[in-house]
Amino acid sequence: MNRLGSSDVEVSALGFGSAAIGNLFTEVSEDQAHEALSTAWQQGIRYFDTAPHYGLGLSERRLGAALRERPRAEYTISTKVGRRLEPVTEATGDDLDNGFAVPATLRRVWDFSADGVRRTLEASLERLGLDRVDVVYLHDPDDHAEQAFREGYPALERLRSEGVVGAIGAGMNQAEMLTRFVRDTDVDVVLCAGRYTLLDQRALTELLPAAEERGRSVVIGGAFNSGLLADPRPGMTYDYATVTPEVLERALQLKEIAERHGTTLRAAALAFCGAHPAVASVLVGARSADEVRDAAEQFASPVPSAFWHELRDKALVPADAPVPAEDLS
C-alpha cells in the first residue's frame, strides 16, 4: 500500500476505476459488475475510484453495494465533486451523449461552490451507502478554474480539517491545471487521466516532477488510452476521437516490440505508469471479472529491461522517463 502525500490514506498500487461499471458506452449487468468488483478484491485490489458522473450515480451505487460486504478499514474509496445530479422533470432517452448507457433520469449541473461540494458529497455517501469516503477529488474543473480554486478547493480543505475525508485533490484529463493544484494548494493527491502513458507523456514535463518535489501523490488513470494500448487496431478511440493512422502505427510498433521481448503491450503500459516515484496507484477500468484478472496478471508481470532499452533507443519514451528496470546504464 502507498500513502497519499502526507495524509494517512493508503492505496493499493493497482486500483479499480469504476466508470465501466457505470455502463460506460455499453450496458453492464448487475451480476457482471458485482463479479468484477469481487474479483478485484480477490486479486488484492484495495483502492476503488468512482464519481457521480459515471452512469448518473450507477457506478457509486454498484460500488457501494459490493464494498458494504467488506471490512471498512481494509479498503480505500475515492469519489468526486463538481457535477451535482438533479432530477429531470420528464425522463426521456438515454445518457449516451455523455458516454453512459443509462436512462437520462438525472441531469448534471456543474457546481464547484462550497455548498455544491458538500451537497454532492452527501448525495454520493447516500448512493454508496457508506458513512465516509477516503478521498475526494474536484472533477474536471477545466472550464471552472476560478470557482474551483476560490470555492471548491477551500471547501475540500474544510472537509479534511473536520475529518470528513482523509485526503483531497483534483482529477482531470490534463496535466497543466493539475500542476497548478500541486504547486499552489495543499492537495494530497491528483488524478491524471491519459496524460502519462506510453503514448502521451505530457505529465512528465511539469506535473510529476512538481509532485515529487512537493511530496504530493499522483494517481494515473487511462493507462491504456481508451483501450488503444490494450489492443491497438484501426477504428479505436484515442483521446476522445478515432485514432489517427500515425498514433495507431506507434501503438502497433510498441506492441510488436513488447511481443518480441516476450511481454505484452498491456503489461508494459501498466508498468510504465507505475514506475514514476510520484505515482501511488494506477487505475484500471474493468467491466468484467476476466478483465480484472487480466489487469492484475499484467500488472504483476515483469517487463524485460531490453524492452525499455529499445524504447529509449528508438525515442519511443523520453530518456528521462523512469522505467521499472534500473539497470539501463
N, C-alpha and C positions, 0 to 999 in steps of 0.2 A: 504494500500500500504506500502511496505517495502523499505527502502533506501538501495542501494548497496554500502557498505563500507562507505567511506567519500565523495562519489560523490553526485551529485544532482539527479541521476537517481533512479526512484522508480519502483517497480514491484509488481504485484498482488501476493498474497500468493499462488494461483494456476495459473500456466502458461500453455500455449499451445505449445507442441512440434510438429514441423511441418514436421518431417521425413515421417510420414504416408501419408500425402497428396502429398508427392513427389513420390508416388507409391512404398512405401517400401514393398517389397515382392510381392504385388499384385496391380493391377491397381485400381485406384480411379478415378471416373469420375469428370469432371469439376464441375458439379452441386453438386455432393456429397461433394467435397472439400469445395465449397462455402458455402453449408449449414452447414458443420461442423464449419467453421470459424464464420459464422453469429450466430450460436447457442452459441459458446464460448463467443461472445460479449454479447449476451442476458443474459448469466449466470454470467456476471461480470468479466470475464477474461480480463485482460488488458496487459498481458505480453505474447509476441509471439516470439518463438525462431526458427531460420531456419539456413540453410547453403547451399553453392553451391553444396556440396557433395550430398545433398538429391535430388535424381532424376535428377542429372546433371542440376540443376538450376530450375527444375519444381516447387519445393516447394517454392522457392523465388518468382517466377512469380505468383503463385496462391495466396500466402500470400499478396503480394503487391497489386494485383487486388482487394482483399477483403478489405484490410485496407485503400485503397485510398478513400473508401466511408466514412471513419470515420474521425473525427477531429484529426489532427496530435498530438495535445498536450495531447490527452486523452489515448494514449497507448504507450507502450514501446516495441521496437523490437530489437532483437539481431541477428547477423549473425556471420559468422566465416571466418577465413583466414587460408591459409596453403595448400589448394588444388586449384590451378588455373585450370580453364576449358579452353581447347583448341579444336578447330575443328579438326576432323579427315579427312583425305584425301578421304576416302571411308567408309561411314557408313554401317556396316553390323551387324546384330544381335541386341541383347538387352544388358542391363546393369545388368542382374540378377546375374552375378558373383560378382558384388559389392552390391547386395541386392535390386536393384530397377528395377521395370518393366517399363522401358522406352527405347526408341531406343538409341543405342550407337552412337549418332551423335557427341558427345564430348568425350574428354579424360581428366582425372585428372592428373595434374602434381604437385608433391609435391614441394612447394616453400615457405619457411619461410624467404626469403630475404626481405629487406626493400622495394625494388621495387616490389617484388611479393605481399607483403601485400597491398600496395597501389593499384596495378592493380586489385587484386582480389576484394578489397572493391569497387572500381569504377564499376566493372562489376556487383557486387551484387546490387548496387544502381540502375544501369540501369535496371536489371531484376525486382527489386522491384518497380521501377517507383517512387522512393522517393528521396528526396534531402539529407536525413541523416538517419542513424540508431543510436540507443542509446548506444548499447553495441557491442563490437567486441571481440570475443574470438579467440585465437590461437587454431586451431582444430587438436586434436590428434597428438601432436608433439613427440610421444613416441620414434620414431627412428630418430628424427631430433632435439634432445635436443640442441646440440651445436649451430646450426643455429637459432633455436627458441629463445634461451636466448641471443645470441650475436647480432642478426639482427632483428628478428621478434618482440620481445618484445620492444626494443627501438623504433621501427617504430610505434608501438601502443602508446607508451608514447608520441611521437611527435604528432600523430593524436589527442590525448586527449588534449595536451597543446595548439594545434591550434584550439580547439573547434569543430573539425570534428566529434568526438564521445564524449559521456559523461562519459563512463566507459569502462574499458578494463580488460581482463582476459584470461583464458585458459579453454578449455573444453576437458575432457578426460574420458576414461573408467578405470582409475586407480587413486589411491589416493597419491601415493608416489611422483610423479613429481609435482602434484598439490600442495603438501605441500611445495616443493621447491619454487614454484612460490609465495606462500603466505609468506614464510619466507625471500626470497632473492630478491623480486621485490616489486614494488608498485602497484600491481594489485588491482582493486576494488572488484573483484568477481572471483570465479572459478566455473565451471560447472562440477560436479562429477556425472557420469552416472553409475548406477548399483552397486556402492560401499558403499551405505548407504541405506540398505533395511532391511526388516525383515529376509532375508536370508543371507545377506552379510553386515557386519558392519566394514569393513576394514578402512573406513574413520574416524571411531571413535577413532582409535589409535593415530593418529597424526594430520591429516588434520583438522578436525573440532575443536579440542582444539586450534590449531595454529591460525585458522581463528578467533575464538572467542577472543583469546588473542590479536591479532593484529588489530582487528576491521575490518576484511575483511568479505565479504559475501560469502555464498555458495548457489548455485542453484543445486538442486538434480534432476537428470534425471533417467530414468529407475526404477521408484519406484516399478513397477510390475515385474522386472527382466525378460524382454522379454515376458511378459504376464503370466508367471507361477503363480504369486501371484494374478492374476485376476481370473484365472480358472485353478487350478492345475489338470493335468491329464497326463497319460503316453504319451510319444512321443513329448511333448512340448520342446521348446528350453529354455535353461538356460545357460547364459554366452557363447553364440555363438555355443553351441553344444547341442545335445539331452540330456535332463535332466537325471541324474543318478537316480537309484532307491532310493538311500539314500536321495538325495535332494528332490525328489518328496515326499517321506514319510514325511519329515519335513514340506513341504508345505501343505500337506494334514492334518497333525496334527495341524498346525496353523489354517487352515480353520475350522476344527472341533471345536477347542476351541473358535474361533470367533463366530461361529453359536450357540454354546451352551450358549454364553454370550449375545445373541440377537443382534449381529452385523454381519458384513461381513468381509471377508479377505481383500477385496478391500479397505474398509473404514479404517481398521487397518493399512494396508500398507501405505496409504497416510498420515494418522495421525502420524505414526512413523517417516516418513521422515521429516515432517514439525515441529516436536516437538523440535528439537535441536535449541538453541538460535542463532547459527551462520547461520541457513538456512533462506534465504529470500524468496525463492519460490520453489515449487515442480512442475516440468514439467510433463504433461501427454500427451502422443501421442495419437491422436484420428483420425480416418478416416471417421467418420460419426457423424451426429447430435445426434443420440442415444448414442453413446459412450461418447460424450462431456457431455450430460445431466447426464449420469450415473456418470461420474467422478466428476462433480460438486456436485451432490447429495451425493456421498460417502464422498467427502472431507468435506462437511458441517455436516456430521453425527457424533455426539459424540460417542466415544468408551468407554464402561464402565470401571471403574477403576479395577474391578475384573478381567477383561481380562488381563490387564498389570500385575496385581499381579501374575496370574497363569503363564504367560510367564516368569516372573522373577524367580518364584519358581521352574520352570522346566528348567531353564537356557537356554531358547529359545531366550532371548535377554540378553545382558550384563547388569549387575547390575547397571553400571554407565551410561547407555544409557538414555537420557531424554525421558520421555513419556508425553503425553498431560495432564494426571491427576497428580496432585501434592500431593494427599492425600495417598501416598503409604508407610507411616511410619508404 
